Amino acid sequence: MEFTAKQIADFIGGRVEGDENAKISTFAKIEEGTPGAISFLSNPKYTHYLYETSSSIVLVNEDVMPQRKVKPTLIRVKNAYDSLAKLLQFYQASLPKKKGISPQAFISKTATIGKDCYVGAFAVIGDGVNIGDNTLIYPNTVIGDNVRIGQNTTLYPNVTIYDGCRLGNNVTIHSGCVIGADGFGFAPTPMGYDKIPQIGIVTILDNVEIGANTCIDRSTMGSTLISKGTKIDNLVQIAHNVEVGENTVMAAQAGIAGSSKVGSWCMLGGQVGISGHVSIGDKTSIGAQSGVTGNIKAGETVIGSPPTNPREFFKSVALSRRLPEMKESLTKLQKEVEELKKTINSLQK
């Protein structure tokens, strides 16, 4: 598919600077641009590539002012990164989608499959499953009994959805995810640990995306809940009875222990750990590798373990680098004090 600069500008609400008939048929990073490609510039560090790139069109912010002549046609927009995202979404939506049911898939006779769905080879769909229209089930995915899946949802290869779980519309779950495995519940006894049966489910609401190899455990009772619009990166662990609010984002290797509640519009950096039965308020930002053991109020930005104000945290880090020097100074002071004590004692005698 080919598009002209004018067509693209009309679609994203931009302004063409250069040849409005310039054509593109692919995307490329600005530093790897080729003729017929569209690139974008949003980070000032990459500005020098604007004069070197071979891309035919470059999206730029309205305030970008080239210091010398540029070869590509520019499309000026309010936010180049957001405009690129819109174009990529359009491109992806225009790609042909898989349809049909592979003869190598196993589908229970009591399962219900909606219109225009795709079920790949060696996928397994259990008893009483209900799948909405336009949903894609890629090869080797296993869907347990009585699962409910909405419309326009995509389960990539090797996803496992345990019995009874609920997925909404427009959900995307990437390869290797396990949704609804047992929560980590064991009762200590003199003889060892007795397993506490996990009889709840996982509920994932509309417009959620979950990255590869993430695990979301079923609840002991009731439901582990992922609210609409939430985006979860690869390799995240969400334990039983956790509740995550709307439009929250979590980076890779974050972990949330049982029965904790994370509010809406929160941001969790990579490797954030949240202990059990903790409440995180709405619009909270938690920096990478933070360890959260207590409640955090809405709207706070914290980092570290225990979490603290970023300014105080970085001051502490800066001071910690001076510890060897401070220890050496303290040792010298201790020796001087001891010498003074000896001198005073000798004078008193």
N, C-alpha and C positions, 0 to 999 in steps of 0.2 A: 504494500500500500504506500502510495506517495501523497505527500501533503505539501502545499506551498506555505511560504512564510505568512501570507495574508490569511489563509485558512486557519493556521495555528493561532495567529494573533486574534482573529475573530473569536475563536473558541475559548481562549484564556483571558480575553480582555486586555490584550497588549497592544503596543504600538511598534510598527515596523520601521526600522532605520536601515535603509539599504534596498536591496532587490526584493520586492514583495512577491516576485515569482520564483524565488529560490526554492528548490524542492529538496525534501528529505524523505528517507525511507527507513531510517534506523536511528538509534540513540548511541551516544558515545561520551565518555568522560572527556572534558575539555583538553586534557593533556594527551589524549589518545585519539583525537578527532580525525575523521576521514571525510572526503567529499561525499555528500549525500547523507550526512549525519547531523543530528541536532544535539548540542551540548548546553550546559548551563554554567553560570558563574555566580556564586553567592558568597564564597569565602574570599576576602581580599588577598589572602596568601597566594591565590591562584591567578591573580590579575595578569601576570606576565604571560600566561598561556593564551590570553585573548589575542595577543599579537603574533602568536606562533601556530595556533591551532589550524588544522585543515578542515574543520567542520564547516558545513555550509551555513548553519544558523546557530546562534548562541543566544540563550535567554539570559538577560541581565536585569539587575535591579534598576529602577528609574534614576537613582543617583550616581550610577557608574558613568564616569567621564573619561573616555580613552585619551591618553596623552599623545598618541600618534595614530596613524591610519590603521584600521583593522580590515582584514579580508572578508570575514564572514558577515552575513546579514545579521543585524541585532534585532531582537524583539524585547522591548523594554516593558517590564511588568513591576507591580508593587513588591512581589516576593518571588524571586526566580526559583527557589527551592519548592515552594508551594505550587507554583505553576508547573514545574517538572512533574511533581507528584500527580497533578491532575491529568497531564498528558500520558503518563505511564498507566494510570488507571484506565484511561480511554483505550490505550493500546491493548492492554490486557483483556479488556472487555470485548474488543473486536476480534480476538483470536477465536478460532473454532473450538467449541467445547466438546468433550467426549460425551457420547450417548450410547445407550444400549447396555444390555446385560450379557456378560461373558458366559458362554456355556460351561466354563470351568469354575464359575462361582457357585457357592451353595447358599440357597435362600429357602428358609423354612416356608412351608405351605401356609402357615398362619401369619406370615409377615405381609405388610402392605407397602408397596413401593409406588411413589407418585409418578407423575408424568415427566418425560424427558430426563430421567435419571440415568446415571452411569454406575455400573457395578463391575469392577475389574476382576480379572482371573484370581481364583483362590481366595476371594473375599468370602467371609462367612457371616450370614445374617440370621439371627436366632428367632425363636418363637415369639410371636406377638409384637414384633418390631414394627414401628410405623415411621416411614421416611417420606418427607415432603417433596414437592416437585423441584426439578432442576438441581437435585443434590448429587454430588459426585463422590463415589466410594471407590477409592483406588485399590489396586491389588494387595492381597494379603492382610487387609484390614478385617478385624473381627468385631462384630457388634453383638453384644449379649442379648439375652431374652428381655422382652418388654421395654426396650429402649425406645425413646421418642426423639426423632430428629426433624427439625423444621425444613423450610425451603431454602434453596440456594446455598446450602452448606457443603463444604468440601472437607473430606477426610482423606489425607494423603496416605501413601503406602505404609503398612505395618502399624497402623493406629489400632489401639484396643479400647473399646468402650464396654465396660462391665454392665451386668444386668441392671435394668431399671433406671439408668441415668437419663437425663433430659438435656437436649441441645436445642437451642432456638434457631432462628433464621439467620442466614448470612454469617454463619460461624465457619472459621477456618482452623483446622487442626493439622499440624504438620507431622511428618513421619516420626514414628517411634513413641508418640505420646501414649500414656496410659491414663485413662479417665475412669475413676471409680474403683481402683484397687483398695484393699482394706486399709483403713487408718491404722496407725501404730498404737494399738491399744492392748496392754497386757497388765494383769493384776499380779503383783508379787505374792508368792506364798512360800512357806518353808521348803517346799519341794521344787520351787522354780517359778515360772511365770505362766499364769493361766490366760489364755487368749480371751479377750472381750469381743464377742461377735460384733461386727460392724454391719448393721442392718439398714443403714440409711442409703442415700444416693448422692450423686453430684448433679447440680443444676447449672447449666451454662446458658445465659440469656443471649439475646440477639447481638450481632455485630462484634463478637469476641474473636480474637485471633490468638492462637496458642502455638508457640514455637516448638521445634523438634525436641523429642526426648524429655519433655516436661511431664511431671506426674501430679495429678490432682486426686487426692484420696476421698473415698466415700465417707460419709459421716457415720458416727456410732448410731445415732438416731437422727431423724430429720434429713437435712441436706447441707452439704458443702455448697456454697453459692459463689458463682462468678457472675457479676452483674453486667449489664449491657455496655458495649463499647470498650471493654477492658482489653488491653494488649499485653500478652505475656511472652517473654523471650524464651530462648532455648534453655533446657537444663534447669528449670525452676521446679521447686518442690512446694506444694501446697497441701497441708495436712488436713485431717478430718475436722469437720465442723467449722472450718474457716469461712468467713464471709468477706468478699471483696466488693467494694462499691463500684459505681459506674465510672467508666473512662479512666481507670487507673492503669498505669504502665509499670511493668517490672522488667528489669534487665536480667541478663543471664546469671544463673547460679544463686539467685535469691531463694530464700527458704522461709516459710511461715509455719510455725508450730500450731498445734491443735487449738481450736476454739478462739483464735485471735480474730479481730475484726479490723479490716483496713477500709478507710473511707473512700469517698469518690474523689476523682481528679488528683490522686496521690501519685508520686513518682518515687520508685524504689531503684536505687543504683545496683550495679552488679555486686553479687555476693552479700547483699544485705541479709542479716539473719534476725528474725523476729520470734521471740520466745512465746510460749503458750499463754492464752487468756489475756492478751494485751489488746488495747484499743488504740488505733491510730486515727486521728481526726481527719476530716476532709482537707484536701489541698495541702497535704503535708509532703515535703520533699526530704528524702533520706539518702545521704551520700553513700557512695560505694564502700563496701566492707564494714558498714556500721553494724553494731550488735545492739538490738533493741530489747531491753528486759522490762520496760515499764511503759505506761501509757504516754502518748504524745498528743498534745492539743492541736486542734485544727489550725492550719495555716503556717505551722512552724517549718523551718528548714534546719536540719540537724545533720551531724556527721560524727563518726567515731564510736567508741565503745567504752563507757556508756555514751549515748549520743549527746552532743552539746552544740552550742552555737558555732557555726563554721569559723568565725573570727577567733573565738577563744580556742577552738581546736587547733588551728594552724599556729597560734601563738605558743601553745603547749608543745607542738611538734618542733617548732623552731628552738624553744628552750631545751628540749630533750637532746638536740644535737650538740648542745654545749655542756652536757653532763660530764664528759671526761675532763674538760677544762675546769669546770666548777669543782669536781672532786679533788683535782690537783691543788686548787686554791684552798679548799677546805683543809686538806692535809697539811699544807704549809701553815695555815692559821693555827691548827691544833698544836703543831710543833712549837710555834712561837708562844702560844699560851702556856704550854708546859715549861718552856724556858723562863718565862716571866714568873711563873709560880715558884720555880726553883730559886730565882734571884730574890724574890720577896721573902721566901722562907729563910734564906741564908742571912738576909739583912735583919730579920726579926730576932735571929739568934744572937 
